[in-house]
Amino acid sequence: MAAPKKGRRPAGGQSRPGRALALILIAMVALTGGMFWSGHTTPRLGIDLAGGTSITLKAKADPGQESAVNETNMNTAVGIIERRVNGLGVSEAEVQTQGRENIIVNIPRGTNEKQAREQVGTTAQLYFRPVLAVTNGGPAPAPSASSSGSPSATPKPSASASGSTVGEKSATPTATGSAQGRALTEALKAPTPTPTGSAKSSSTPKATGTPSEPPAPDAATAALQQKFTSLNCLDPKQRTAAGQGVKPSDPTVACGEDAPGVWSKYLLGPAEVEGRDVDDAKGQLDQQRGMWIVTMDFTDAGSKKFQAITSKLSAQADPQNRFAIVLDGEVVSAPSVRQTLSASAEISGNFNQQSAQDLGNILSYGALPLTFETQSVDTVTAALGGEQLEAGLIAGAIGLALVIIYLIAYYRGLSLIAILSLGVSALLTYVIMALLGPAIGFALNLPAVCGAIVAIGITADSFIVYFERIRDELREGRSLRPAVERAWPRARRTIMVSDFVSFLAAAVLFIVTVGKVQGFAFTLGLTTLLDVVVVFLFTKPVMTLLARTKFFGDGHAWSGLDPKRLGAKPPLRRTRRANASVAGPVDPKEA
């Protein structure tokens, strides 16, 4: 009789469980150590558990452009708002549409919550416009008033651009009364830079040595002149309404703050460069000047436009050698230009670190395609979410207790393996959630807690599949150690198919949904993957080790593997010998 070859493991042979257990133990120690090292020992909580702010925005279209409020522009606005808020480090902000014209923004409680609220509805329409005239921010005095001008405003540092030599912003007002009217008419008709790059002279001298009179302004020019004259930048309502409904290709008026409480008003030409021409922007500290600035890099097309406008402005006299940087209808800065610039620029003004970084963040992620007005700002307290979480945890604890009672009653000693496996899965889930908070901004919300509770059933189902396969092998008359090994391949296939279906459902749900439902899908997918890891690296190796013990190996009545209780058949070896004796006579030597 040939002896079996050495080195070949027979069918149903024993595996090496120590390696798998060592691997999962190392992973658990490493993840737990990383959690304590990072300082984030608890998962981040979502807005429903930690509290925060819920903002409702309503889209508004400019007159005659009602069709702009459409699905495409709304989805674009959602993406921009989400990037702006998350760019401040406020992770897990929920931004989603509600109906046709509303956007709901949920901002969890955090250190940057206030900044995020300020940036949520900011339109960020950025234009570079040539300055035609500038004066003090109050309304024009009566014609009989003295033309000595208003008190000089404290000039704020001017904006500059790559390599330029930029002067201080002048605060000297223009003439008043009829002289101001003539100056405005000449400014609007003078050969100042326009989008086409050319303009005609407004007048020709009638006689030698006699200055020409400017032509009478047309209706549009007269209306703009009247708007500029009557504009009072000290009135917040007038400041806000000054640039509303103005096309980029039209001249306009705007206000700019020189110092806290000190305003100037501007007459501006058509926009030469737009915010979409800015490729990148960021707020940073200028070490040489000791001030915060916002640096901008233009796109290729934007660089050409910026070069063209600065080339024209550098040949003009003050104040028409300036370009105004207009953000949402307000002049952020109005620097003078003394040489041609192109690739990049910087904005300097009354910035501190926060305001500079805020502006850089807004410009980096672009302008909203629509104008939004804030419908409501609600503070969400954690009290309601805490009550719901407590109720959810109680429900989860009840469900877990029922599962454990069922395992003990039905599987007896095998329930110990199931309970240990559930404990390992829970530990890994908790540690990974705590690490994912600072890593990817994952926040635990109520739906995510529901996903974790559902995962208890998925994990328990995997144990039951394996235990029943082992019992089937024992019913066939095999002993426990080979039964554990022979049952594993079939149980493994069933577990993999079941977990794959659960993970696929979680992945599809995560992709096609938004907001809090994604938290449920993410948690369900994560716990499904961990179920595979725990079953392969913990449950199966522990079962192999316990099968070698006397309690389980001999089929103790409380082990859950008693052959008599399972109705096992006679041992397979005896059956084979009996079949052999019936088939033919036995060799006397063998007898």
ROTIVEX-709014 format. One record per residue (C-alpha): x, y, z. Coordinates in steps of 0.02 Angstrom, whole numbers, plus 50000, padded with zeros to 5 digits. Layout:
REM ROTIVEX-709014
@east:X | north:Y | up:Z
...
This chain:
REM ROTIVEX-709014
@east:50000 | north:50000 | up:50000
@east:50080 | north:50163 | up:49942
@east:50112 | north:50293 | up:50075
@east:50050 | north:50469 | up:50045
@east:50178 | north:50590 | up:49976
@east:50257 | north:50707 | up:50101
@east:50224 | north:50892 | up:50087
@east:50052 | north:50874 | up:50009
@east:49906 | north:50931 | up:50118
@east:49763 | north:50805 | up:50108
@east:49587 | north:50863 | up:50067
@east:49510 | north:50944 | up:50216
@east:49679 | north:50966 | up:50299
@east:49710 | north:51093 | up:50436
@east:49758 | north:51274 | up:50394
@east:49877 | north:51387 | up:50489
@east:49765 | north:51503 | up:50589
@east:49906 | north:51589 | up:50682
@east:49959 | north:51692 | up:50531
@east:49785 | north:51761 | up:50498
@east:49758 | north:51804 | up:50681
@east:49928 | north:51889 | up:50691
@east:49886 | north:51992 | up:50536
@east:49720 | north:52057 | up:50601
@east:49796 | north:52089 | up:50773
@east:49933 | north:52196 | up:50694
@east:49802 | north:52291 | up:50593
@east:49697 | north:52325 | up:50748
@east:49846 | north:52385 | up:50849
@east:49907 | north:52497 | up:50707
@east:49736 | north:52575 | up:50676
@east:49703 | north:52602 | up:50862
@east:49876 | north:52678 | up:50886
@east:49847 | north:52793 | up:50737
@east:49682 | north:52849 | up:50812
@east:49763 | north:52898 | up:50977
@east:49913 | north:52976 | up:50888
@east:49800 | north:53086 | up:50781
@east:49709 | north:53148 | up:50936
@east:49538 | north:53108 | up:50859
@east:49474 | north:52970 | up:50972
@east:49291 | north:52995 | up:50931
@east:49205 | north:53002 | up:50762
@east:49155 | north:53173 | up:50695
@east:48970 | north:53205 | up:50713
@east:48857 | north:53273 | up:50577
@east:48743 | north:53423 | up:50592
@east:48598 | north:53319 | up:50659
@east:48704 | north:53257 | up:50804
@east:48825 | north:53401 | up:50836
@east:48714 | north:53547 | up:50786
@east:48755 | north:53686 | up:50664
@east:48671 | north:53803 | up:50541
@east:48544 | north:53769 | up:50405
@east:48530 | north:53903 | up:50270
@east:48396 | north:53914 | up:50135
@east:48442 | north:54011 | up:49977
@east:48323 | north:54063 | up:49840
@east:48386 | north:54094 | up:49664
@east:48347 | north:54260 | up:49581
@east:48368 | north:54300 | up:49398
@east:48403 | north:54472 | up:49328
@east:48257 | north:54556 | up:49238
@east:48231 | north:54476 | up:49069
@east:48339 | north:54324 | up:49112
@east:48212 | north:54219 | up:49207
@east:48263 | north:54065 | up:49106
@east:48433 | north:54070 | up:49193
@east:48355 | north:53984 | up:49343
@east:48370 | north:53809 | up:49272
@east:48433 | north:53639 | up:49328
@east:48606 | north:53663 | up:49252
@east:48641 | north:53828 | up:49339
@east:48570 | north:53766 | up:49503
@east:48682 | north:53612 | up:49501
@east:48831 | north:53722 | up:49457
@east:48791 | north:53835 | up:49604
@east:48778 | north:53684 | up:49720
@east:48952 | north:53626 | up:49668
@east:49030 | north:53798 | up:49691
@east:48951 | north:53826 | up:49862
@east:49005 | north:53654 | up:49920
@east:49185 | north:53684 | up:49864
@east:49189 | north:53856 | up:49945
@east:49128 | north:53793 | up:50113
@east:49236 | north:53638 | up:50115
@east:49384 | north:53744 | up:50057
@east:49374 | north:53828 | up:50228
@east:49398 | north:53661 | up:50314
@east:49213 | north:53640 | up:50356
@east:49194 | north:53460 | up:50301
@east:49030 | north:53367 | up:50284
@east:48934 | north:53522 | up:50231
@east:48774 | north:53467 | up:50146
@east:48724 | north:53568 | up:49994
@east:48575 | north:53512 | up:49891
@east:48434 | north:53583 | up:49788
@east:48255 | north:53589 | up:49849
@east:48125 | north:53615 | up:49716
@east:48165 | north:53720 | up:49565
@east:48242 | north:53876 | up:49641
@east:48298 | north:53837 | up:49819
@east:48463 | north:53773 | up:49888
@east:48480 | north:53704 | up:50064
@east:48651 | north:53719 | up:50148
@east:48684 | north:53627 | up:50311
@east:48846 | north:53677 | up:50397
@east:48899 | north:53574 | up:50549
@east:48956 | north:53664 | up:50703
@east:49142 | north:53703 | up:50691
@east:49277 | north:53835 | up:50702
@east:49244 | north:53903 | up:50527
@east:49055 | north:53898 | up:50535
@east:49039 | north:54088 | up:50535
@east:49152 | north:54110 | up:50384
@east:49057 | north:53976 | up:50291
@east:48891 | north:54063 | up:50323
@east:48961 | north:54225 | up:50252
@east:49023 | north:54142 | up:50092
@east:48874 | north:54030 | up:50057
@east:48770 | north:54153 | up:49955
@east:48907 | north:54270 | up:49897
@east:48888 | north:54286 | up:49710
@east:49072 | north:54329 | up:49681
@east:49047 | north:54420 | up:49516
@east:49219 | north:54493 | up:49485
@east:49255 | north:54624 | up:49351
@east:49402 | north:54735 | up:49308
@east:49332 | north:54901 | up:49249
@east:49424 | north:55060 | up:49198
@east:49392 | north:55209 | up:49312
@east:49315 | north:55360 | up:49225
@east:49286 | north:55471 | up:49377
@east:49296 | north:55461 | up:49566
@east:49234 | north:55573 | up:49705
@east:49184 | north:55566 | up:49887
@east:49049 | north:55442 | up:49933
@east:48912 | north:55563 | up:49986
@east:48783 | north:55641 | up:49871
@east:48840 | north:55790 | up:49767
@east:48814 | north:55958 | up:49855
@east:48704 | north:56093 | up:49784
@east:48779 | north:56203 | up:49645
@east:48798 | north:56348 | up:49767
@east:48905 | north:56244 | up:49882
@east:49090 | north:56274 | up:49893
@east:49193 | north:56175 | up:49773
@east:49335 | north:56156 | up:49893
@east:49301 | north:55969 | up:49902
@east:49269 | north:55850 | up:50041
@east:49393 | north:55804 | up:50173
@east:49526 | north:55691 | up:50108
@east:49489 | north:55509 | up:50138
@east:49622 | north:55401 | up:50213
@east:49690 | north:55307 | up:50064
@east:49698 | north:55121 | up:50078
@east:49844 | north:55027 | up:50001
@east:49816 | north:55010 | up:49817
@east:49808 | north:54850 | up:49719
@east:49955 | north:54805 | up:49611
@east:49998 | north:54678 | up:49481
@east:50149 | north:54580 | up:49430
@east:50300 | north:54693 | up:49430
@east:50204 | north:54855 | up:49421
@east:50241 | north:55018 | up:49508
@east:50074 | north:55071 | up:49577
@east:50035 | north:55234 | up:49663
@east:49921 | north:55275 | up:49808
@east:49736 | north:55292 | up:49773
@east:49689 | north:55474 | up:49763
@east:49547 | north:55532 | up:49872
@east:49529 | north:55705 | up:49794
@east:49350 | north:55731 | up:49738
@east:49304 | north:55799 | up:49568
@east:49221 | north:55966 | up:49543
@east:49042 | north:55989 | up:49598
@east:48885 | north:56065 | up:49525
@east:48885 | north:56108 | up:49339
@east:49072 | north:56085 | up:49330
@east:49049 | north:55906 | up:49388
@east:48915 | north:55877 | up:49257
@east:49032 | north:55935 | up:49119
@east:49172 | north:55827 | up:49189
@east:49061 | north:55673 | up:49190
@east:49002 | north:55705 | up:49013
@east:49181 | north:55724 | up:48953
@east:49232 | north:55565 | up:49047
@east:49095 | north:55465 | up:48964
@east:49135 | north:55535 | up:48792
@east:49323 | north:55541 | up:48808
@east:49437 | north:55413 | up:48724
@east:49446 | north:55300 | up:48876
@east:49474 | north:55114 | up:48858
@east:49323 | north:55018 | up:48794
@east:49297 | north:54835 | up:48757
@east:49335 | north:54867 | up:48573
@east:49490 | north:54963 | up:48618
@east:49442 | north:55120 | up:48524
@east:49336 | north:55275 | up:48550
@east:49307 | north:55436 | up:48458
@east:49348 | north:55609 | up:48522
@east:49194 | north:55695 | up:48591
@east:49227 | north:55870 | up:48529
@east:49324 | north:55982 | up:48412
@east:49378 | north:56162 | up:48454
@east:49267 | north:56289 | up:48368
@east:49397 | north:56427 | up:48368
@east:49579 | north:56447 | up:48406
@east:49607 | north:56471 | up:48592
@east:49426 | north:56441 | up:48636
@east:49390 | north:56281 | up:48729
@east:49255 | north:56175 | up:48652
@east:49093 | north:56139 | up:48740
@east:49052 | north:55956 | up:48768
@east:48903 | north:55894 | up:48670
@east:48738 | north:55871 | up:48761
@east:48732 | north:55701 | up:48840
@east:48610 | north:55573 | up:48771
@east:48474 | north:55497 | up:48879
@east:48579 | north:55348 | up:48938
@east:48727 | north:55459 | up:48981
@east:48616 | north:55583 | up:49070
@east:48536 | north:55444 | up:49172
@east:48705 | north:55373 | up:49220
@east:48766 | north:55548 | up:49263
@east:48615 | north:55577 | up:49372
@east:48639 | north:55408 | up:49457
@east:48821 | north:55448 | up:49493
@east:48781 | north:55621 | up:49560
@east:48642 | north:55564 | up:49675
@east:48727 | north:55405 | up:49737
@east:48757 | north:55408 | up:49923
@east:48882 | north:55273 | up:49970
@east:48850 | north:55304 | up:50154
@east:48680 | north:55221 | up:50131
@east:48698 | north:55030 | up:50130
@east:48542 | north:55008 | up:50024
@east:48606 | north:55125 | up:49889
@east:48776 | north:55038 | up:49891
@east:48694 | north:54870 | up:49865
@east:48576 | north:54929 | up:49728
@east:48707 | north:55031 | up:49633
@east:48771 | north:54892 | up:49519
@east:48620 | north:54776 | up:49511
@east:48555 | north:54729 | up:49341
@east:48705 | north:54805 | up:49250
@east:48780 | north:54707 | up:49107
@east:48970 | north:54687 | up:49102
@east:48972 | north:54779 | up:48935
@east:48887 | north:54935 | up:49007
@east:48964 | north:55075 | up:49111
@east:48906 | north:55084 | up:49290
@east:48930 | north:55166 | up:49459
@east:48996 | north:55083 | up:49617
@east:49057 | north:55120 | up:49792
@east:49222 | north:55076 | up:49874
@east:49274 | north:55087 | up:50056
@east:49440 | north:55179 | up:50080
@east:49442 | north:55155 | up:50268
@east:49313 | north:55100 | up:50397
@east:49165 | north:55216 | up:50370
@east:49251 | north:55316 | up:50231
@east:49182 | north:55285 | up:50056
@east:49215 | north:55344 | up:49878
@east:49102 | north:55326 | up:49728
@east:49160 | north:55281 | up:49555
@east:49103 | north:55303 | up:49378
@east:49164 | north:55147 | up:49288
@east:49179 | north:55095 | up:49107
@east:49132 | north:54926 | up:49031
@east:49217 | north:54772 | up:49105
@east:49378 | north:54723 | up:49018
@east:49420 | north:54568 | up:49120
@east:49299 | north:54452 | up:49211
@east:49315 | north:54335 | up:49358
@east:49310 | north:54183 | up:49244
@east:49477 | north:54244 | up:49174
@east:49557 | north:54214 | up:49345
@east:49640 | north:54043 | up:49351
@east:49689 | north:54041 | up:49535
@east:49684 | north:54159 | up:49684
@east:49741 | north:54149 | up:49863
@east:49762 | north:54262 | up:50013
@east:49938 | north:54277 | up:50081
@east:50048 | north:54390 | up:50187
@east:50166 | north:54507 | up:50095
@east:50320 | north:54497 | up:50205
@east:50403 | north:54653 | up:50132
@east:50255 | north:54768 | up:50158
@east:50185 | north:54677 | up:50310
@east:50008 | north:54671 | up:50240
@east:49885 | north:54540 | up:50181
@east:49853 | north:54533 | up:49994
@east:49760 | north:54423 | up:49870
@east:49864 | north:54360 | up:49724
@east:49783 | north:54309 | up:49561
@east:49845 | north:54211 | up:49412
@east:49752 | north:54234 | up:49248
@east:49711 | north:54109 | up:49114
@east:49793 | north:54127 | up:48944
@east:49644 | north:54223 | up:48876
@east:49634 | north:54326 | up:49036
@east:49819 | north:54370 | up:49024
@east:49794 | north:54442 | up:48850
@east:49644 | north:54545 | up:48907
@east:49735 | north:54607 | up:49060
@east:49887 | north:54654 | up:48958
@east:49779 | north:54751 | up:48835
@east:49686 | north:54852 | up:48969
@east:49842 | north:54893 | up:49071
@east:49931 | north:54948 | up:48912
@east:49792 | north:55074 | up:48879
@east:49773 | north:55131 | up:49059
@east:49959 | north:55163 | up:49084
@east:49950 | north:55302 | up:48952
@east:49807 | north:55395 | up:49039
@east:49810 | north:55530 | up:49172
@east:49739 | north:55507 | up:49347
@east:49606 | north:55449 | up:49385
@east:49584 | north:55370 | up:49214
@east:49744 | north:55270 | up:49231
@east:49662 | north:55158 | up:49360
@east:49565 | north:54997 | up:49348
@east:49434 | north:54957 | up:49479
@east:49423 | north:54780 | up:49545
@east:49236 | north:54762 | up:49569
@east:49171 | north:54615 | up:49672
@east:48982 | north:54594 | up:49681
@east:48956 | north:54775 | up:49633
@east:49078 | north:54849 | up:49759
@east:49251 | north:54918 | up:49721
@east:49375 | north:54815 | up:49820
@east:49524 | north:54916 | up:49759
@east:49563 | north:55042 | up:49622
@east:49750 | north:55045 | up:49586
@east:49835 | north:55156 | up:49461
@east:49936 | north:55073 | up:49323
@east:50104 | north:55140 | up:49262
@east:50160 | north:54998 | up:49150
@east:50090 | north:54854 | up:49049
@east:50050 | north:54698 | up:49151
@east:49996 | north:54525 | up:49097
@east:50005 | north:54357 | up:49186
@east:49961 | north:54395 | up:49366
@east:49900 | north:54529 | up:49483
@east:49870 | north:54560 | up:49666
@east:49734 | north:54647 | up:49763
@east:49784 | north:54743 | up:49918
@east:49670 | north:54842 | up:50030
@east:49598 | north:54840 | up:50204
@east:49629 | north:54654 | up:50219
@east:49665 | north:54550 | up:50371
@east:49708 | north:54366 | up:50363
@east:49528 | north:54307 | up:50364
@east:49461 | north:54429 | up:50235
@east:49609 | north:54398 | up:50117
@east:49590 | north:54210 | up:50127
@east:49402 | north:54222 | up:50108
@east:49417 | north:54325 | up:49949
@east:49550 | north:54208 | up:49880
@east:49438 | north:54059 | up:49916
@east:49289 | north:54139 | up:49830
@east:49388 | north:54188 | up:49676
@east:49472 | north:54017 | up:49664
@east:49309 | north:53921 | up:49652
@east:49221 | north:54042 | up:49538
@east:49068 | north:54151 | up:49533
@east:48894 | north:54084 | up:49559
@east:48794 | north:54080 | up:49397
@east:48643 | north:54152 | up:49487
@east:48604 | north:54282 | up:49619
@east:48539 | north:54210 | up:49782
@east:48445 | north:54289 | up:49924
@east:48443 | north:54211 | up:50097
@east:48269 | north:54151 | up:50141
@east:48308 | north:54083 | up:50315
@east:48454 | north:54046 | up:50430
@east:48411 | north:53919 | up:50565
@east:48522 | north:53861 | up:50707
@east:48508 | north:53673 | up:50730
@east:48539 | north:53616 | up:50907
@east:48608 | north:53446 | up:50948
@east:48469 | north:53412 | up:51074
@east:48347 | north:53339 | up:50948
@east:48481 | north:53239 | up:50861
@east:48547 | north:53178 | up:51028
@east:48375 | north:53113 | up:51074
@east:48360 | north:53025 | up:50908
@east:48535 | north:52953 | up:50925
@east:48494 | north:52890 | up:51099
@east:48336 | north:52808 | up:51033
@east:48434 | north:52733 | up:50888
@east:48569 | north:52665 | up:51003
@east:48437 | north:52589 | up:51117
@east:48356 | north:52505 | up:50967
@east:48525 | north:52443 | up:50909
@east:48566 | north:52376 | up:51081
@east:48399 | north:52285 | up:51089
@east:48429 | north:52211 | up:50918
@east:48605 | north:52157 | up:50964
@east:48543 | north:52079 | up:51127
@east:48409 | north:51980 | up:51033
@east:48540 | north:51918 | up:50910
@east:48655 | north:51863 | up:51053
@east:48511 | north:51776 | up:51144
@east:48466 | north:51683 | up:50985
@east:48648 | north:51631 | up:50956
@east:48666 | north:51568 | up:51135
@east:48502 | north:51472 | up:51130
@east:48531 | north:51393 | up:50961
@east:48721 | north:51379 | up:50943
@east:48772 | north:51373 | up:51126
@east:48964 | north:51366 | up:51131
@east:48979 | north:51426 | up:50951
@east:48897 | north:51589 | up:51005
@east:49062 | north:51634 | up:51090
@east:49148 | north:51642 | up:50919
@east:49006 | north:51747 | up:50848
@east:49010 | north:51870 | up:50994
@east:49199 | north:51889 | up:50983
@east:49186 | north:51918 | up:50795
@east:49052 | north:52050 | up:50820
@east:49164 | north:52135 | up:50948
@east:49311 | north:52139 | up:50828
@east:49201 | north:52208 | up:50688
@east:49131 | north:52343 | up:50804
@east:49306 | north:52395 | up:50860
@east:49371 | north:52408 | up:50682
@east:49217 | north:52505 | up:50628
@east:49235 | north:52631 | up:50769
@east:49422 | north:52658 | up:50744
@east:49407 | north:52679 | up:50556
@east:49263 | north:52803 | up:50575
@east:49366 | north:52905 | up:50698
@east:49512 | north:52908 | up:50575
@east:49405 | north:52950 | up:50424
@east:49341 | north:53109 | up:50508
@east:49503 | north:53210 | up:50490
@east:49559 | north:53111 | up:50337
@east:49412 | north:53132 | up:50217
@east:49288 | north:53233 | up:50319
@east:49174 | north:53087 | up:50361
@east:49044 | north:53134 | up:50491
@east:48931 | north:53015 | up:50584
@east:48748 | north:53060 | up:50565
@east:48587 | north:52971 | up:50607
@east:48572 | north:52877 | up:50441
@east:48753 | north:52819 | up:50462
@east:48709 | north:52750 | up:50633
@east:48563 | north:52658 | up:50552
@east:48685 | north:52584 | up:50426
@east:48795 | north:52520 | up:50566
@east:48644 | north:52440 | up:50652
@east:48591 | north:52354 | up:50490
@east:48768 | north:52287 | up:50474
@east:48746 | north:52186 | up:50634
@east:48625 | north:52074 | up:50542
@east:48740 | north:52058 | up:50391
@east:48887 | north:52009 | up:50499
@east:48785 | north:51884 | up:50602
@east:48720 | north:51808 | up:50441
@east:48899 | north:51766 | up:50387
@east:48932 | north:51672 | up:50549
@east:48770 | north:51575 | up:50534
@east:48812 | north:51521 | up:50356
@east:48981 | north:51452 | up:50412
@east:48912 | north:51367 | up:50569
@east:48775 | north:51280 | up:50471
@east:48901 | north:51216 | up:50343
@east:49003 | north:51141 | up:50485
@east:48848 | north:51060 | up:50557
@east:48806 | north:50986 | up:50387
@east:48978 | north:50904 | up:50382
@east:48953 | north:50835 | up:50557
@east:48785 | north:50761 | up:50507
@east:48875 | north:50669 | up:50368
@east:48977 | north:50581 | up:50500
@east:49140 | north:50678 | up:50495
@east:49235 | north:50732 | up:50647
@east:49249 | north:50916 | up:50690
@east:49424 | north:50958 | up:50630
@east:49401 | north:50900 | up:50450
@east:49222 | north:50965 | up:50452
@east:49285 | north:51140 | up:50490
@east:49402 | north:51136 | up:50341
@east:49283 | north:51052 | up:50219
@east:49141 | north:51171 | up:50264
@east:49245 | north:51328 | up:50235
@east:49255 | north:51329 | up:50042
@east:49067 | north:51315 | up:50020
@east:49030 | north:51439 | up:50160
@east:49159 | north:51560 | up:50090
@east:49074 | north:51565 | up:49919
@east:48904 | north:51599 | up:49997
@east:48973 | north:51736 | up:50111
@east:49065 | north:51821 | up:49967
@east:48910 | north:51822 | up:49856
@east:48800 | north:51890 | up:49996
@east:48924 | north:52026 | up:50045
@east:48953 | north:52074 | up:49863
@east:48767 | north:52103 | up:49838
@east:48759 | north:52209 | up:49997
@east:48912 | north:52311 | up:49947
@east:48845 | north:52337 | up:49770
@east:48680 | north:52402 | up:49840
@east:48775 | north:52520 | up:49957
@east:48885 | north:52583 | up:49814
@east:48737 | north:52618 | up:49699
@east:48644 | north:52704 | up:49840
@east:48797 | north:52813 | up:49878
@east:48815 | north:52865 | up:49696
@east:48634 | north:52906 | up:49655
@east:48587 | north:52994 | up:49818
@east:48641 | north:53153 | up:49905
@east:48651 | north:53219 | up:50081
@east:48620 | north:53110 | up:50232
@east:48570 | north:52955 | up:50134
@east:48750 | north:52945 | up:50075
@east:48802 | north:52925 | up:50258
@east:48692 | north:52770 | up:50270
@east:48763 | north:52699 | up:50109
@east:48943 | north:52736 | up:50158
@east:48927 | north:52652 | up:50328
@east:48838 | north:52502 | up:50254
@east:48975 | north:52480 | up:50124
@east:49114 | north:52501 | up:50253
@east:49041 | north:52373 | up:50374
@east:49011 | north:52250 | up:50232
@east:49195 | north:52256 | up:50185
@east:49243 | north:52236 | up:50367
@east:49130 | north:52084 | up:50378
@east:49234 | north:51997 | up:50244
@east:49395 | north:52044 | up:50335
@east:49333 | north:51981 | up:50504
@east:49263 | north:51817 | up:50437
@east:49422 | north:51776 | up:50340
@east:49552 | north:51835 | up:50466
@east:49465 | north:51805 | up:50632
@east:49310 | north:51693 | up:50630
@east:49384 | north:51553 | up:50523
@east:49554 | north:51546 | up:50614
@east:49472 | north:51549 | up:50786
@east:49354 | north:51410 | up:50734
@east:49503 | north:51307 | up:50677
@east:49590 | north:51330 | up:50844
@east:49436 | north:51289 | up:50948
@east:49405 | north:51131 | up:50847
@east:49568 | north:51064 | up:50920
@east:49504 | north:51083 | up:51098
@east:49421 | north:50940 | up:51191
@east:49262 | north:51039 | up:51228
@east:49222 | north:51069 | up:51045
@east:49316 | north:50924 | up:50967
@east:49227 | north:50790 | up:51070
@east:49058 | north:50870 | up:51037
@east:49010 | north:50924 | up:51212
@east:48824 | north:50945 | up:51238
@east:48846 | north:51133 | up:51264
@east:48968 | north:51157 | up:51121
@east:48831 | north:51170 | up:50992
@east:48917 | north:51032 | up:50893
@east:48852 | north:50875 | up:50981
@east:48836 | north:50741 | up:50844
@east:48689 | north:50659 | up:50934
@east:48589 | north:50819 | up:50943
@east:48627 | north:50852 | up:50759
@east:48572 | north:50677 | up:50708
@east:48742 | north:50629 | up:50636
@east:48762 | north:50471 | up:50530
@east:48885 | north:50335 | up:50580
@east:49067 | north:50379 | up:50547
@east:49115 | north:50375 | up:50363
@east:49259 | north:50251 | up:50393
@east:49143 | north:50118 | up:50465
@east:49023 | north:50140 | up:50322
@east:49161 | north:50115 | up:50193
@east:49224 | north:49957 | up:50280
@east:49049 | north:49885 | up:50285
@east:49027 | north:49920 | up:50100
@east:49194 | north:49837 | up:50063
@east:49145 | north:49676 | up:50158
@east:48982 | north:49661 | up:50063
@east:49070 | north:49684 | up:49896
@east:49184 | north:49530 | up:49912
@east:49283 | north:49412 | up:50024
@east:49414 | north:49480 | up:50138
@east:49594 | north:49426 | up:50116
@east:49645 | north:49316 | up:50265
@east:49804 | north:49415 | up:50285
@east:49706 | north:49576 | up:50300
@east:49589 | north:49491 | up:50423
